[in-house]
Every structure is written in C-alpha cells, then in structure tokens.
Amino acid sequence: MEVLLIAAYLHDIGRCYQDASDGVVCHAKKGARMAWPIIRKLPLTEGQKKNILHCIQAHRFRGNAGPVTPEAKVLFDADKIDSIGAVGVARAFLFAGEVGARLHNPEINIEEAAPYSRDDTGFREYRVKLRKIKDRILTTEGKRLADERHDFMKKFFERFLEEYEGKR
C-alpha cells in the first residue's frame, strides 16, 4: 500500500511538461525522472523505490512500459477509470476548452483531427480515446467499474449528438 499511495501522489508530477509541449513530452517518463529525487530519500527498500518509479512510468494510456506489478496495475486502472464516466466527460470538455476547441465539429474526420487543436473536441476525445479505455483495464474490480462508467459515457455522447443535430 505504501508503494501504491506514493505512486498515486506522484504519478502526474510531469503532466505540466506534457501540456506545455502539446503532448510531445510523455508525462509518465518525465514524471518518473522528476519523482526519483523525492523517492530516493524515503525510508523504503530499493525494490519499493523501483516499483514506485515503475508505477509512475507505466500508468500512461499510450505509454510503452506496461504495468507489471500489482501496484502498477491498480494505479493504471485507477488512472484510466478516472478519465471515463461523468468525470471523464467533464474533463474531456474542460480540456477541449483549454485548447480553444469548438463544442463539436461534424464537418471533419475526428479520427484525423490534430490533438491540442481547435478540432480536439470533447466528442473527439471520446471517439479517439475514451471509448476504448474499458478494454484496456487490467484488474477484475477495475473492469466492473469501467463497464459502468463506459455505459454512462456512451449514452451521454449518443444523446449529445442527438441534441446537437436537433433530433431531440
């Protein structure tokens, strides 16, 4: 639990660098490097310290290093579950607003729209990323939670499109 709690506190420490670089910098890799000076001073075993760094580096959705330890798998799932459901929908639209995106843009192929751009809408985030998350969950409890949140999100975006298109 110590490993998981410390990793959870530090897992997004590099996020501001990813955001400032419009996604060029991987916040998980940067975060692991930033966390090391903090972790190395803690009264933990070397194995625990290594595991914390692994948890941080492996938590990113598109990361290259997949979670291997139980703690890394739990953090991975928790991070993904936090990005879907009602909170996920709200965060998708918040992010779209931060990058100056429109509410929706049906005239473009959202699969090809550039991230961190005017076309990076909340609906694009759902279509490109969020709807696929439930299939990446690793733990049994995580799958249960993700399925429930996924169902809400799917219904929300179906209704969103109906209202946007004037059908409701």
N, C-alpha and C positions, 0 to 999 in steps of 0.2 A: 504494500500500500504506500510506503514511503516513496518508492520509485515512481509509482503512478501519480501521486499527488505533486511531486516536484516537477515531473514531466508535464503535467497538465498546466501548472502555473507558468511554465516557461515555453510551452510549445509554439506560441505565436510571437515570441520575442523579436523575430526578424521580419514580421509582417510589414512594418512601415517601409522597409527597403524594397520589398516586392511591389508594394503600391506605388512608391515613388519612381520605380523603374518601369511602370506599366506592365508588370508581370515578367520582366526579363530575369530578375533575381529570384531565385527559389527561396522563399522564406523559411522552409524547413531546413535546408542546408545552411543558410545564413544563421538561422536560429540556433542550430547545434553548435556552430562555431562561437556564437555570442554567449551561449549558456555555459561553455566549458570553464571560463574563469570563475563563474559563480559556483558551479558544481564541484570543481576540484578542491575547494576549501571546506566542503561539507564532511562531517564525520560519517562517511559511508564507505563500504568496501569498493574496491576498484571495479568489481563486477556490477555493483549497483550504479556506479557512475557511468559505466559503459552502457548499461541498459537505459538510463535516462537519456543519454545522447541518442541512442538508437530510437527510442520512443519519439523524440522530437524530430529526428530526421525522417522517420518512416510515416509520420502522420499525414503528410500531404496527399491529396487525392491523385495528383499526377506524378507523384514522386517516383524515383527509380528504385529506392530501397524499400521493399515491402516489409511490413511488420512481422517479426518472427516471434518475439517473446509474448507471453500472455499480457503483460502490461502494455506493450506496444499495440497489440490487437485491440485492447479495450480503449486506449486513447484514440486510435484510428477510428473505431466505430463511434465513440462519443463525439469526435470532431465532425464526422460525416452526418450523424443524426442531428446535430445542432444546426446543420445547414439545410435541412429539409423540414417539411411541415409548415405550420403557420409562421414560425420564426424564420424559416428558410425563405418563404415567400416575401416576408417583410424585408429581410436582409438583401434579397435579390433586387428589389425595387429601390432600397436605400443605396446600394452600390451603383445601380444604373443612374440614379440622381446625382451621385458624387462625380460620375464621369461625364455628366451632361447628356445622357441618353434620353430619347423620347420615351413616352409611355409604351408605345408599340409601333412597329413599322412593318406592316404586312407586304409592302412593296419589295422587300429584299429577301434573299435567301438567308435566313438566320444562321444556317449551318456554316455559311461562308463569311458572315459579318465579323469584323475585327473586334477582338476584345479591347476593353478600355477605350471604346469609341462611342460616338453618338448612336450607333446602331446596337450597342451592347445593352439591350433592354432586359427588364426582369423576365419577360417571356423567353428571350433568347437564352438566358441563364438556365431556365427550366429545361428548355428543349435540348440544349447542348450538354448540360452537366447534371442538373439536379434530378431529372427523371431517371438517370442511370445509377444513382447512388445506392439505392436499396439492393442492387445486385452485387455491390462490392463489399457489403457488410460481412464481417468475419465471425462474429460470436452469435450464439443462439438467442440471447436476450436482445442483442443489437438488431437482429433480423426481425424480431417481433415488433420492436419499437419503430424500426424503419418502415415496415409494411404499413403500419397505421398512419404514420406521417406522410408516406408516399400517397396513400389513398386520398388524404385530405388535399394534398398539393395538386394531384391530378384533377380532382373535382373543381378546385379553385380555378385552375387555368382553363378548364373547359368552360366554366361559367364566365370567366374573364373574356374569352374570345366571343362567346355569345353576346355579351353586353357590348363589347367593342364593335361588333359587326351589326348591332342594332336588332338582334334577334330576340332579345329579352328586354 
